[in-house]
């Protein structure tokens, strides 16, 4: 579990324990929101930033999946690593003027559903 310290209305921190799935969901949610709010063609500074953040997210996720201590089943790791490679490659394509952010949004939404237990990944 991860400890997160949000601030209440008075500015004091309140210790809250959150599961790693919740934290991962929140990060995917933030990045996906950035992608949704940006130009889908990737031709704006907001879109480039959103795609860059998405690439960072998937790169960090891939590095975590490759760690020997990662407890996910090999089949799930392989699927997520494949999505990571595709997402980063597609993100680079968008920044080069090819493709749309909608593909990245769809992938992220599927992962978010998996993190919530709504569908299998």
Beta strands, then each sheet from edge to edge (+ up, - down):
strand 1: 2-7
strand 2: 13-18
sheet 1: 1+ 2-
end
